[in-house]
Amino acid sequence: MLHQKLINPGSIVVIGGSDRLDHLGGSVLKNLIDQEFNGDLFVVNPKKDIVQGLRSFRNIENIPEVDLAIIAIPAQEIPDVIRMLTLKKETRGFIIYSAGFGELNKAGAKLEQEICEMIDAVGGSLLGPNNIGMLNQYYAGIFTRPVPKLDPNGVDFVSGSGATAVFTIEAALQIGLSFSGLYTVGNSTQVGIEEILEYLDLSYVHGSSSPVKMLYIEGIKHPKKFLKHCLSLQQKGCEIVALKAGSSEEGTLAASSHTGALASPIIFVQALFNKAGIIRCYSRYELIHTAAVLQVTLSKLTRFGIITHAGGPGVLLTDALCDNGLEVPGLSGENKDKLSGLLYPGAAVNNPIDILATGTAEQLDQVIDYCDKDIEEIDAMIVIFGSPGLGSVSKAYKVISEKMQKCRKPLFAVLPSVLNVRKDIKEFIEEGNLAFYDESLLGTSLSKVMQRTEPSPEKKKFDHPDKIRIRQLIDQNETGYLDPDTVFELLKAAGIDTVQQAIAKTEDEVLKAMEGLKFPVVAKVVGVVHKTEEQGVILNVTNAGELVRNFKKLMKIKGSKGVIVQEMIHGKEVFLGTKSEPGYPPMILCGAGGIYVEVLKDFTFALSPVSRQEAKSMIEGLSIYPILKGVRGEKSIDIQGFESTIDKLSKLVLLAPEITEMDINPLMATSYGMIAVDARIRLQK
């Protein structure tokens, strides 16, 4: 938990404060003064006795005890300053703007660690280094501009980058998005995104704390902590929207299994977001638009009425909504007749409702009012109203502003004429309204919000009937891939059905294997990673002579250690797998199976524990789902059995976290159950 002296200090010292507003220390001092910090404010400047009208101390030793230190001096000077503050001045809150630490080189990282250890030793909290600070209701501890006016109902913005935070705030203020707080973590030496979320979670008060959290993330050091507090915030009524930097596949480690190849670190982040119910965005503008939508409403809406005086933007907005799963429903004949009576001849009254360029503010008022009170086909309204620069829009904007306050249905305003009527838009925003400027971007953001994934709270501890056997099998094996017999034993202990099989290393053993099997059978090479690539799988072996011939053929494959003989199972090939990533819960993947797993890349994923609802969503999210349900008279596979198998695999990897990689491929999906035909499991102890 963040130290209270960082959050709400009674006194602040700016070390490196100056009269120059183009310097970090001077700029933050100006912000603290302008925003009227209600406490004692001190300055340390070795060359000045007065800085910006405040007494300045030439030596840090002479300052009184102080709660929070904001530091803007060269990196090499900071350790001595921290030592003095922690040991002699009872300082427990620290914000370090200075760069030149771990982001620079190893020497900087060592310096950073030294500072952190001193602050840790006294139980203090450090924000930074290499950040722009923080802004909350108590003080403006940032050196950048603009400084947004804070609103308790605004968004809490947590950023891993100072520069990105500034650019995001600038863009946000242009549409009227308000802020409740700003927290930038810089190098995250001690306090990162996770610690800020912890503070926002533990200090959350329903009805007075911000219900929308906006995140810019460059790295997640503690995924489980991140997940814990995101889930907790969601349960308290918050919505979280995030932009995660880094979406390329560079840096993905080579993997020996299909699952390992598919489950890149990027996929883990997405799975974490899904689990936490976080709305993911891919640009700053998408981020602020999505947060702004959440400021208008936290409800899920599906049917939108579009009111415009320009046909083109209405069509573009319709496309953006409908292409992303939302509706712009046509209106009934009665509604169309009544709307026609309100408007000039030629107006379009289907949906979008086009009042024409000649439409008046009074007509706009009437249409909005009618849509709000009388049209049951729509849940929310979007007004698009711009100007070609020929006339005033002030009356229309006044109408929209008033209706945004009075309408029972949510009302969104798209005001695209950002130059022609910028003064009117500015006044509209100053009245506390949101003014979106791009209809397609709004449509995309609406779809993200309205179709957001529900968070999946973590399950409590569960009992497993064969927990002891699972642990025995894990404990008696060393790091590396398990042999085929142990793999199937482990799957059976987990409750996952497996095909009947036997392993042979000699001709006699291969014939003996048929004692418990019936032809036709499948023969597979043992010891080769990708069997099909080496022609190591032979199907539909119908007699003993054919089996022996194929046994000899398979044993000649390089790396062969034997041959598996299995009963022939008919069904649809799917796969299940698991992959672990340091710090994350194990991930479960499912998808289209067989030899084309990595080519088709038809798969879904979720972090363990996977609920039955999550398992259902995973299956229904596959492109092959209609095939699994049965086409052209085919029987559906056992969907519930598939869900159950996902659940069983999820529990297995929680009981055996040593499993770092697993492929069950193919998993034969039949109408009567799911049967594991081939599997690989790798342990890391």
C-alpha positions in Angstrom: 0.0 0.0 0.0 1.2 3.4 -0.9 2.4 5.5 2.0 -0.1 8.2 3.1 2.6 10.8 2.9 2.9 10.2 -0.8 -0.9 10.5 -1.3 -1.8 13.3 1.1 1.3 15.1 2.4 1.1 17.9 4.9 4.4 19.3 3.6 6.3 19.1 0.3 9.9 20.0 -0.6 10.9 20.6 -4.2 14.6 19.7 -4.5 15.9 21.5 -7.5 13.1 24.1 -7.5 13.9 27.2 -9.6 12.3 30.3 -11.1 12.7 28.9 -14.6 9.4 27.4 -15.8 11.2 25.5 -18.5 13.0 23.4 -15.9 11.4 20.4 -14.1 11.8 21.8 -10.6 10.5 25.2 -11.6 7.5 23.9 -13.5 6.3 21.6 -10.7 6.7 24.4 -8.2 4.5 26.6 -10.3 1.9 23.9 -10.6 1.9 23.3 -6.8 1.4 27.1 -6.2 -1.2 27.5 -8.9 -3.2 24.5 -7.8 -3.0 25.9 -4.2 -1.4 23.1 -2.3 -2.9 23.3 1.2 0.3 22.6 3.2 3.8 23.7 3.8 5.8 24.1 0.7 9.6 24.3 0.7 12.3 24.7 -1.9 15.9 23.6 -2.1 18.1 25.6 -4.4 21.9 26.1 -3.7 22.0 29.5 -5.4 18.7 31.2 -4.3 17.1 32.4 -1.1 13.7 33.1 -2.7 12.2 31.0 -5.5 8.8 31.9 -7.0 8.1 33.9 -3.9 8.9 31.1 -1.5 11.8 30.8 0.9 14.6 28.6 -0.6 17.1 26.6 1.4 20.6 26.4 0.0 21.3 23.1 1.8 18.9 20.2 2.4 20.2 19.8 5.9 18.5 23.1 6.9 15.0 22.2 5.8 12.5 21.1 8.5 11.0 17.6 8.6 8.9 17.1 5.5 6.4 14.4 4.3 7.0 14.4 0.5 10.1 15.2 -1.5 9.9 16.0 -5.2 13.3 15.6 -6.7 14.6 17.2 -9.9 18.4 17.1 -9.7 21.1 14.9 -11.4 20.9 11.2 -10.7 24.3 10.9 -9.1 23.4 13.5 -6.4 20.2 11.7 -5.4 21.4 8.9 -3.1 22.9 11.4 -0.6 19.7 13.4 -0.7 17.6 10.3 -0.1 19.8 9.2 2.8 19.4 12.6 4.5 15.6 12.7 3.9 14.9 9.2 5.2 17.2 9.3 8.2 17.0 12.9 9.3 13.8 14.5 7.9 11.2 11.7 8.4 10.4 11.9 4.7 8.3 8.9 3.5 6.9 10.0 0.1 9.3 10.4 -2.9 8.8 11.5 -6.5 11.9 11.4 -8.6 11.7 13.1 -12.1 15.3 12.6 -12.9 16.5 10.2 -15.6 19.8 8.4 -15.9 18.9 5.2 -14.0 18.0 1.7 -15.0 16.7 2.9 -18.3 20.2 4.1 -19.2 22.7 1.4 -18.2 23.8 -1.0 -15.5 25.4 1.7 -13.4 22.1 3.6 -13.4 20.3 0.4 -12.4 22.6 0.0 -9.4 22.0 3.6 -8.4 18.3 3.1 -8.7 18.4 0.0 -6.5 20.5 1.8 -3.9 17.8 4.5 -3.6 15.0 2.0 -3.5 16.7 0.0 -0.6 17.0 3.2 1.5 13.3 4.1 1.0 12.2 0.5 1.6 14.1 0.5 4.9 11.9 3.2 6.3 8.7 2.0 4.8 8.4 4.8 2.3 6.9 5.0 -1.2 8.8 6.0 -4.3 7.2 7.1 -7.6 9.7 7.0 -10.4 12.4 7.7 -11.3 12.1 9.0 -14.8 8.4 10.0 -14.6 6.3 13.2 -14.6 4.8 12.7 -11.1 1.2 12.4 -9.9 -1.8 14.6 -9.6 -4.7 14.1 -7.2 -7.2 16.1 -5.1 -4.5 17.1 -2.6 -1.7 18.4 -4.8 -0.4 18.9 -8.3 2.9 16.9 -8.2 3.5 17.0 -12.0 5.8 19.3 -13.9 3.9 19.1 -17.2 1.1 21.0 -18.8 -1.8 21.2 -19.2 -2.9 20.4 -15.7 -6.4 19.1 -16.0 -9.0 20.4 -13.6 -9.9 17.4 -11.4 -13.4 16.0 -11.1 -14.4 13.3 -8.6 -16.4 11.6 -11.4 -13.5 11.8 -13.9 -11.2 8.9 -14.8 -8.2 7.8 -12.7 -5.4 7.6 -15.2 -2.4 5.4 -14.5 0.5 5.5 -17.0 3.8 3.7 -17.4 5.1 6.5 -19.6 5.2 10.2 -18.7 5.2 11.4 -22.3 2.3 9.2 -23.3 0.4 10.5 -20.2 0.9 14.1 -21.4 -0.2 13.4 -25.0 -3.2 11.4 -23.8 -4.3 14.2 -21.4 -4.0 16.8 -24.3 -6.2 14.6 -26.5 -8.6 13.9 -23.7 -9.2 17.5 -22.8 -10.1 18.2 -26.5 -13.2 16.0 -26.2 -14.1 16.9 -22.6 -12.9 13.8 -20.8 -12.3 14.7 -17.1 -9.8 13.3 -14.7 -10.0 12.3 -11.0 -6.3 11.5 -10.7 -3.1 10.9 -12.6 -0.3 8.5 -11.6 2.9 8.0 -13.7 5.3 5.2 -12.6 8.3 5.8 -14.8 10.9 3.0 -14.2 8.6 1.4 -11.6 11.5 0.9 -9.3 9.3 0.3 -6.3 5.8 1.5 -7.3 4.4 0.2 -10.6 1.0 -0.1 -12.2 0.1 -2.9 -9.9 0.8 -0.9 -6.7 -1.2 2.0 -8.0 -4.1 -0.3 -8.7 -3.7 -1.8 -5.2 -4.1 1.7 -3.8 -7.1 2.6 -6.0 -8.7 -0.7 -5.0 -8.1 -0.5 -1.2 -9.1 3.2 -1.0 -12.2 2.8 -3.3 -15.4 4.2 -1.9 -18.5 3.4 -4.0 -20.3 6.6 -5.0 -17.4 8.9 -4.4 -14.3 7.3 -6.0 -13.9 7.3 -9.8 -15.7 4.4 -11.4 -13.5 4.4 -14.5 -9.8 3.5 -14.5 -7.7 4.2 -17.6 -4.3 2.5 -18.0 -1.4 2.9 -20.3 0.9 -0.1 -19.7 4.4 -0.9 -20.9 5.1 -3.8 -18.6 3.4 -6.0 -16.0 5.8 -7.1 -13.4 3.3 -8.9 -11.1 0.5 -10.3 -13.2 -1.3 -12.1 -10.3 -1.3 -8.9 -8.2 -2.5 -7.0 -11.3 -5.3 -9.5 -11.8 -6.3 -9.5 -8.1 -6.9 -5.8 -7.8 -8.5 -5.4 -11.3 -11.0 -8.1 -10.3 -11.6 -6.5 -7.0 -12.2 -3.1 -8.6 -14.6 -4.6 -11.1 -16.5 -6.3 -8.3 -16.8 -2.9 -6.6 -18.4 -1.4 -9.7 -15.4 -0.1 -11.7 -14.7 -0.4 -15.4 -11.1 -0.6 -16.6 -9.9 0.4 -20.0 -6.2 -0.1 -21.0 -3.7 0.5 -23.8 -0.8 -2.0 -23.7 2.3 -1.1 -25.6 4.1 -3.9 -27.4 2.0 -6.1 -29.6 4.6 -7.7 -31.9 5.8 -11.3 -31.7 9.4 -10.3 -31.3 11.0 -11.9 -28.3 8.7 -14.9 -28.3 10.8 -17.9 -27.2 11.0 -21.0 -29.4 8.7 -23.8 -28.2 8.7 -27.5 -29.0 5.0 -27.9 -28.7 2.1 -26.4 -30.8 0.7 -24.8 -27.6 4.1 -23.3 -26.8 4.3 -21.8 -30.3 0.8 -20.3 -30.1 0.9 -19.0 -26.5 3.2 -16.1 -26.9 3.8 -13.6 -24.1 1.4 -11.3 -26.0 -1.4 -13.9 -25.7 -0.8 -14.1 -21.9 -1.4 -10.3 -21.6 -4.6 -10.6 -23.6 -5.7 -13.6 -21.5 -5.0 -11.5 -18.3 -7.1 -8.7 -19.7 -9.9 -11.1 -20.5 -9.8 -12.6 -17.1 -9.9 -9.2 -15.4 -12.7 -7.9 -17.7 -10.4 -5.1 -19.1 -11.4 -3.3 -22.3 -8.3 -3.3 -24.5 -7.5 -0.4 -26.8 -4.8 0.0 -29.5 -4.3 3.8 -29.7 -4.4 6.8 -27.4 -7.5 8.1 -29.2 -9.3 4.8 -28.9 -8.4 4.8 -25.2 -9.8 8.2 -24.4 -12.9 7.7 -26.6 -13.6 4.4 -24.8 -13.1 5.9 -21.4 -15.4 8.8 -22.4 -18.1 6.3 -23.4 -17.8 4.8 -19.9 -18.2 8.3 -18.4 -21.6 8.6 -20.2 -22.9 5.2 -19.2 -21.7 2.0 -17.5 -24.7 0.1 -18.9 -24.6 -2.3 -21.8 -26.6 -1.0 -24.8 -27.2 -2.7 -28.1 -29.6 -0.5 -30.2 -28.7 3.0 -31.3 -30.6 5.8 -32.9 -28.6 8.2 -35.0 -29.7 11.8 -35.5 -27.8 13.9 -38.0 -28.0 16.7 -40.5 -25.4 15.1 -42.8 -26.1 11.8 -44.5 -22.5 10.6 -45.0 -21.4 10.7 -41.3 -24.6 8.8 -40.4 -23.8 6.1 -42.8 -20.2 5.8 -41.5 -21.4 5.6 -38.0 -24.0 2.9 -38.9 -21.2 0.9 -40.5 -19.0 1.2 -37.5 -21.7 0.1 -35.1 -23.2 -2.7 -37.2 -19.8 -4.1 -38.3 -18.9 -4.5 -34.7 -22.1 -6.3 -33.6 -24.3 -3.4 -32.5 -27.6 -2.4 -34.0 -29.1 0.6 -35.8 -32.7 -0.7 -36.0 -35.1 0.5 -38.6 -38.1 2.4 -37.2 -41.8 1.4 -37.4 -44.2 3.0 -39.8 -45.9 5.0 -36.9 -42.7 6.4 -35.7 -41.6 7.3 -39.2 -44.9 9.1 -39.8 -44.6 11.1 -36.6 -41.0 12.1 -37.3 -41.9 13.1 -40.8 -44.5 15.5 -39.3 -41.7 17.2 -37.3 -39.3 17.7 -40.2 -39.0 19.4 -43.6 -40.0 17.4 -46.7 -37.2 15.2 -47.9 -35.9 14.4 -44.4 -34.9 10.7 -43.9 -36.8 9.2 -41.0 -35.8 5.6 -41.0 -32.5 5.4 -38.9 -30.3 7.3 -39.2 -32.7 10.2 -38.9 -31.4 12.9 -41.3 -33.0 16.3 -40.4 -31.2 17.8 -43.4 -28.7 20.7 -43.5 -31.6 23.1 -43.3 -33.0 21.5 -40.2 -33.4 23.8 -37.2 -32.4 23.6 -33.6 -36.1 23.4 -32.7 -36.5 20.4 -35.0 -33.4 18.8 -33.4 -34.9 19.3 -30.0 -38.2 17.7 -31.0 -36.5 14.7 -32.7 -34.3 14.0 -29.7 -37.2 14.3 -27.4 -39.3 11.9 -29.5 -36.5 9.3 -29.7 -36.0 9.5 -26.0 -39.6 9.1 -24.9 -41.4 7.3 -27.7 -39.2 5.0 -29.7 -38.8 1.7 -27.9 -36.6 0.2 -30.6 -33.5 2.2 -29.4 -31.6 2.2 -26.1 -29.4 5.2 -26.8 -29.0 8.2 -29.2 -26.1 9.6 -31.1 -26.3 13.1 -32.5 -23.9 14.2 -35.3 -24.0 17.9 -35.8 -21.3 19.9 -37.5 -21.0 23.1 -39.6 -19.8 24.0 -43.1 -18.9 27.4 -41.7 -22.0 29.1 -43.1 -24.0 29.7 -40.0 -24.2 29.5 -36.2 -24.5 26.1 -34.4 -24.9 27.7 -30.9 -28.6 27.0 -30.6 -28.2 23.4 -31.7 -25.4 22.8 -29.3 -27.4 24.3 -26.5 -30.2 21.9 -27.3 -27.8 18.9 -27.3 -26.3 20.1 -24.0 -29.7 20.4 -22.3 -30.9 17.1 -23.6 -27.7 15.3 -22.4 -28.7 16.3 -18.9 -32.4 15.6 -19.2 -32.8 12.5 -21.4 -33.5 9.2 -19.8 -31.6 7.4 -22.6 -27.8 8.0 -22.9 -27.0 10.7 -25.5 -23.7 10.9 -27.3 -22.6 14.0 -29.3 -20.4 13.9 -32.3 -19.3 17.5 -33.2 -16.9 17.1 -36.1 -16.3 20.7 -37.1 -13.3 21.2 -34.9 -12.1 24.3 -36.7 -15.2 26.0 -38.1 -17.0 26.1 -34.7 -14.2 25.4 -32.3 -15.4 28.3 -30.0 -18.8 26.7 -29.7 -17.3 23.2 -29.1 -15.1 24.7 -26.4 -18.1 26.2 -24.7 -20.0 23.0 -25.1 -17.2 21.1 -23.3 -16.8 23.8 -20.6 -20.5 23.1 -19.7 -19.3 19.6 -18.7 -20.2 17.7 -21.9 -18.3 15.3 -24.0 -17.8 16.2 -27.6 -16.6 13.3 -29.8 -15.2 14.4 -33.1 -15.1 11.2 -35.2 -18.2 9.1 -35.7 -16.4 5.9 -36.7 -14.0 6.1 -33.7 -17.0 6.6 -31.4 -18.7 3.6 -33.0 -15.7 1.4 -32.4 -15.4 2.5 -28.8 -19.1 1.9 -28.2 -18.7 -1.6 -29.5 -15.8 -2.3 -27.2 -17.7 -1.0 -24.2 -21.0 -2.7 -25.0 -19.4 -6.0 -25.8 -16.8 -6.1 -23.1 -15.9 -9.4 -21.5 -17.3 -9.9 -18.0 -14.5 -10.4 -15.4 -14.0 -14.0 -14.2 -13.5 -14.0 -10.4 -10.9 -16.6 -9.3 -12.3 -19.8 -7.8 -11.8 -20.7 -4.2 -9.7 -23.8 -3.5 -11.1 -27.0 -5.0 -10.9 -30.6 -4.1 -9.7 -33.2 -6.6 -10.5 -36.9 -6.1 -7.1 -38.0 -7.4 -4.9 -35.2 -6.1 -2.6 -37.7 -4.3 -2.0 -39.7 -7.5 -1.4 -36.6 -9.6 1.2 -35.4 -7.1 2.9 -38.8 -7.0 3.3 -38.8 -10.8 4.7 -35.3 -10.8 7.0 -35.8 -7.9 8.6 -39.1 -9.2 9.5 -37.5 -12.5 12.4 -35.2 -13.4 12.5 -32.0 -15.4 11.8 -32.7 -19.1 9.2 -34.5 -21.2 7.3 -37.4 -19.6 7.2 -40.8 -21.3 4.0 -41.6 -23.1 2.8 -44.1 -20.4 3.2 -41.5 -17.6 1.5 -38.9 -19.8 -1.6 -41.0 -20.1 -1.5 -42.0 -16.5 -1.5 -38.3 -15.5 -4.4 -37.5 -17.9 -6.4 -40.4 -16.5 -5.7 -39.2 -12.9 -7.1 -35.8 -14.0 -10.2 -37.5 -15.2 -9.5 -37.0 -18.9 -10.4 -40.0 -21.1 -7.6 -41.5 -23.1 -7.4 -44.0 -26.0 -6.5 -47.6 -25.3 -2.8 -48.1 -26.2 0.3 -50.1 -25.7 4.0 -49.3 -26.3 6.3 -51.7 -28.1 10.1 -51.8 -28.6 10.3 -55.2 -30.3 8.3 -57.2 -32.8 7.2 -59.6 -30.1 6.0 -56.7 -28.0 4.1 -55.1 -30.9 2.2 -58.3 -31.5 1.6 -58.7 -27.8 0.2 -55.2 -27.7 -2.8 -56.4 -29.8 -4.0 -58.7 -26.9 -5.9 -55.8 -25.5 -6.8 -54.1 -28.8 -8.8 -54.8 -31.9 -8.0 -54.0 -35.5 -7.9 -51.5 -37.1 -5.3 -49.7 -35.1 -2.9 -46.7 -35.4 0.9 -47.0 -35.1 2.9 -44.0 -34.0 6.6 -43.5 -33.5 7.8 -42.7 -29.9 10.6 -40.1 -29.2 9.9 -37.8 -32.2 8.5 -34.4 -31.4 6.4 -33.8 -34.6 5.5 -37.3 -35.7 3.6 -36.4 -38.9 6.5 -34.4 -40.3 8.6 -37.6 -40.1 5.8 -39.8 -41.5 5.7 -41.3 -38.0 1.9 -41.9 -37.9 0.3 -44.7 -39.8 -3.5 -45.0 -39.7 -5.9 -47.9 -40.3 -3.5 -50.8 -39.8 -5.8 -53.8 -40.4 -3.8 -57.0 -39.6 -0.8 -58.4 -37.7 1.4 -58.6 -40.8 0.8 -55.0 -41.7 1.4 -54.0 -38.1 4.8 -55.7 -38.0 5.9 -54.1 -41.4 4.9 -50.7 -40.2 6.6 -51.3 -36.8 9.9 -51.9 -38.7 9.4 -48.8 -40.8 8.7 -46.6 -37.8 11.7 -47.9 -35.8 14.0 -46.7 -38.6 13.0 -43.1 -38.1 15.8 -41.1 -36.5 15.2 -40.6 -32.8 12.7 -43.5 -32.6 12.5 -45.1 -29.2 9.6 -47.4 -29.8 6.1 -47.6 -31.3 2.7 -46.8 -29.8 -0.2 -49.0 -30.9 -3.6 -47.4 -30.4 -7.2 -48.3 -31.1 -8.6 -46.4 -34.1 -10.9 -43.6 -32.9 -13.1 -41.6 -35.3 -14.2 -38.1 -34.5 -13.3 -34.5 -35.1 -9.8 -33.5 -34.2 -9.4 -30.7 -31.7 -6.5 -29.8 -29.4 -6.1 -28.8 -25.8 -3.0 -27.4 -24.3 -1.4 -25.5 -21.5 1.6 -23.1 -21.2 3.1 -21.3 -18.3 4.7 -17.9 -18.2 6.6 -16.6 -15.2 4.3 -14.7 -12.9 1.1 -15.6 -14.7 -1.5 -18.3 -13.8 -1.2 -21.3 -16.3 -2.9 -20.7 -19.6 -5.3 -23.1 -21.2 -5.7 -23.2 -25.0 -8.2 -25.0 -27.2 -8.7 -25.1 -30.9 -8.8 -26.9 -34.2 -6.4 -29.9 -33.9 -4.4 -32.2 -36.1 -1.5 -31.4 -38.3 -2.7 -27.8 -39.2 -2.8 -26.3 -35.7 -0.2 -23.7 -36.2 -1.3 -23.0 -39.8 -5.0 -22.5 -39.1 -4.4 -20.7 -35.7 -8.0 -21.3 -34.8 -7.7 -21.2 -31.1 -9.0 -19.5 -28.0 -7.5 -19.2 -24.5 -8.0 -18.4 -20.9 -6.0 -18.3 -17.7 -6.6 -20.9 -15.0 -8.8 -21.5 -13.2 -11.1 -21.7 -16.2 -14.8 -21.6 -15.2 -17.4 -23.6 -17.1 -18.7 -20.4 -18.6 -15.2 -19.5 -19.8 -14.8 -22.9 -21.2 -18.1 -22.6 -23.0 -17.0 -19.2 -24.4 -13.7 -20.6 -25.5 -15.4 -23.4 -27.5 -18.1 -21.1 -29.0 -15.3 -18.6 -30.0 -13.7 -21.1 -32.4 -14.1 -20.8 -36.1 -14.8 -24.5 -36.3 -17.6 -24.3 -33.7 -20.4 -24.7 -36.3 -18.7 -27.8 -37.5 -18.4 -29.2 -33.9 -22.1 -28.5 -33.5 -22.8 -30.7 -36.6 -23.5 -29.8 -40.2 -25.4 -31.5 -43.0 -27.0 -34.0 -40.7 -23.8 -34.8 -38.7 -24.2 -35.3 -34.9 -22.9 -32.6 -32.6 -19.8 -33.5 -30.6 -20.2 -33.7 -26.9 -20.0 -29.9 -26.2 -20.5 -30.3 -22.5 -17.8 -33.0 -22.5 -15.5 -30.6 -24.2 -16.2 -28.0 -21.5 -15.7 -30.6 -18.8 -12.3 -31.6 -20.3 -11.1 -28.0 -20.3 -12.2 -27.7 -16.7 -10.3 -30.9 -15.8 -7.1 -29.7 -17.6 -7.4 -26.3 -15.8 -7.5 -28.1 -12.4 -4.6 -30.4 -13.3 -2.2 -27.6 -14.0 -3.2 -25.8 -10.8 -2.5 -29.0 -8.9 0.7 -29.5 -10.8 2.3 -26.1 -11.6 5.5 -27.9 -12.6 3.7 -28.6 -16.0 5.1 -25.8 -18.2 3.9 -27.1 -21.5 1.3 -29.6 -22.7 -0.3 -30.6 -26.0 -3.3 -32.9 -26.2 -3.4 -33.2 -30.0 -5.4 -34.7 -31.3 -8.2 -34.7 -28.8 -10.9 -36.7 -30.6 -14.2 -35.0 -30.2 -17.1 -37.5 -30.6 -20.8 -37.4 -29.9 -20.2 -39.6 -26.8 -17.2 -37.9 -25.3 -13.7 -36.5 -25.7 -10.8 -38.9 -26.0 -7.1 -37.9 -25.8 -5.2 -39.7 -28.6 -1.8 -38.1 -28.4 -0.2 -35.9 -25.8 3.1 -34.4 -24.7 3.8 -33.0 -21.2 6.9 -31.1 -20.1 7.9 -30.5 -16.5 10.1 -27.8 -15.1 11.1 -28.3 -11.5 
